[in-house]
Amino acid sequence: MPWYTKGLLWGGITVIVLLLAGGAYQFFVTFQRTKNYALAGEWALQGAVKLGLVFWPLALLLVLCALGLAWWQRK
């Protein structure tokens, strides 16, 4: 597998995990307040989308860092 494929793969996985973590946090916080699964799920989706829209430069930086690490560790 080429070095840039590894970098994009790990960078993409990192970004997806961070979005899922943000959505899960929003879900649990909302569910504790409202005890409503539907509302908590809706707010979690909105929270993950907002996180993605606000922090896209950070996500791009993470992908670029993963690409740089993959290039540095190539054989």
Buried (B, 14 or more C-beta within 10 A) or exposed (E): EEBEEBBBBBBBEBBEEBBEEBBEBBBEBBBEEEEEEEBBBBBBEEBBEEBBEEBEEEBEEBBEBBBEBBEEEEE
